[in-house]
């Protein structure tokens, strides 16, 4: 499996304050901001990132981590073959990623994703 980056996802009830903290105080650049999710990247190391998530408005859990892989379909197939819990199915998202959520043995929900061409 080729892992490209690992990003912690922080659920925030104080989204605007958190956005200012990571951008203005710590100096992260805003790599993506969709209003309910924002990703911040280090200006000197763009794969060093942090993502903020607004509280979920659905029953789908927020993942604690996002792991970008080269081939999300292959990783999904491995997860299914191992019988791992998948709380969010393999989905093409409108913002250009293909992802699914898997739960690790500790109950941590992880988003495994690839960018679509």
Secondary structure, 3 states (H helix, E strand, C coil): CCEEEEEEEEEECCHHHHHHHHHHHCCCEEEEECCCEEEEECCCCCCCEEEEEECCCCCCCCCCEEEEECCHHHHHHHHHHHCCCCCEEEEECCCCEEEEEEECCCCCEEEEEEECC
